Amino acid sequence: PLAEPSQVDRFINFYKEEIAAKNLKSTKKFKSSCKSISREEDLSEAKEAEELAKELGISKAKPGEGGLLEMIRSKHARREAEGRGFLAALEAKYCQGTRSSSSAKGKKKRARAKK
């Protein structure tokens, strides 16, 4: 979007000043739209967005695509960490004593080959 919902008041004030200065005409549509704007929904949406940002690990300091990039990077880092943990668990489970058992298997094969 080109503007944040928090900027609606600033835009309305700007147009009201321009109408008062007679640079713009006041219309029924403008008056009705000023009355119909619900700022309560904007506040609830802002709170919801903040909660989601915290959940996803995104800071509000980077608006626009910066937040998206930050979210992608955090997901990538989390997946890398999970992958390392997964590989470490597999190593711990299956790599215990593999050298001694593989060398013993090699000795058995050589002994069978000699017979």
C-alpha positions in Angstrom: 0.0 0.0 0.0 1.0 3.6 -0.5 -0.1 4.6 3.0 -0.6 3.1 6.4 -4.0 3.1 8.0 -2.6 5.3 10.7 -2.2 8.1 8.1 -5.9 8.4 7.3 -6.4 11.2 9.9 -3.6 13.2 8.3 -5.2 12.8 4.8 -8.6 13.8 6.0 -7.2 16.9 7.8 -5.3 17.8 4.6 -8.4 17.7 2.4 -10.4 19.6 5.0 -7.8 22.4 5.0 -7.9 22.5 1.2 -11.7 22.7 1.3 -11.5 25.4 3.9 -9.0 27.3 1.7 -11.4 26.8 -1.2 -8.8 25.0 -3.3 -11.1 22.0 -3.4 -14.9 21.5 -3.5 -16.5 19.6 -0.7 -18.7 16.7 -1.9 -21.3 14.5 -0.4 -19.1 11.5 -1.0 -16.2 13.0 1.0 -18.4 13.9 3.9 -20.0 10.5 4.0 -16.7 8.7 3.7 -15.2 10.8 6.6 -18.1 9.7 8.8 -18.0 6.0 7.8 -14.3 5.4 8.5 -14.0 3.0 11.4 -10.8 3.6 13.3 -11.6 0.9 15.9 -11.0 -1.8 13.2 -7.7 -0.3 12.3 -6.6 -0.5 15.9 -7.6 -4.1 16.3 -5.9 -4.9 13.0 -2.8 -3.2 14.1 -2.7 -5.2 17.3 -3.3 -8.4 15.4 -0.5 -7.5 13.0 1.9 -6.8 15.9 1.0 -10.2 17.5 1.7 -12.0 14.2 4.9 -10.1 13.7 6.1 -11.2 17.2 5.0 -14.8 16.4 6.9 -14.8 13.1 9.9 -13.0 14.5 9.6 -9.9 12.4 10.5 -6.4 13.8 8.3 -3.4 12.9 11.4 -1.4 12.3 11.6 -2.6 8.7 8.4 -1.6 6.8 7.4 -3.1 3.4 9.6 -5.7 1.8 12.2 -5.5 4.5 9.9 -7.2 6.8 9.2 -9.9 4.3 12.9 -10.5 3.7 13.4 -10.7 7.4 10.7 -13.3 7.7 12.2 -15.4 4.9 15.6 -15.2 6.5 14.3 -16.2 9.9 12.5 -19.2 8.5 15.6 -20.2 6.6 17.7 -20.0 9.7 15.1 -22.0 11.7 15.1 -24.7 9.0 18.9 -24.9 9.0 18.9 -25.3 12.8 16.3 -28.0 12.6 18.2 -29.7 9.9 21.4 -29.7 11.9 19.6 -31.0 14.9 18.1 -33.8 12.8 21.4 -34.8 11.4 23.0 -34.7 14.8 20.3 -37.0 16.1 20.8 -39.4 13.2 24.6 -39.4 13.9 24.0 -40.1 17.5 21.7 -42.9 16.8 23.5 -44.7 13.9 27.1 -43.7 14.1 28.0 -45.2 17.5 30.8 -47.8 17.1 30.5 -48.0 13.3 34.3 -48.1 12.8 34.8 -51.2 15.0 31.8 -53.0 13.6 32.7 -52.2 10.0 36.3 -53.4 10.5 35.0 -56.6 12.1 32.8 -57.2 9.1 35.8 -56.6 6.9 37.8 -59.2 8.8 35.0 -61.7 8.6 34.7 -61.2 4.8 38.5 -61.6 4.4 38.5 -64.8 6.5 35.7 -66.3 4.4 37.5 -65.3 1.2 40.6 -67.2 2.3 38.7 -70.5 2.9 
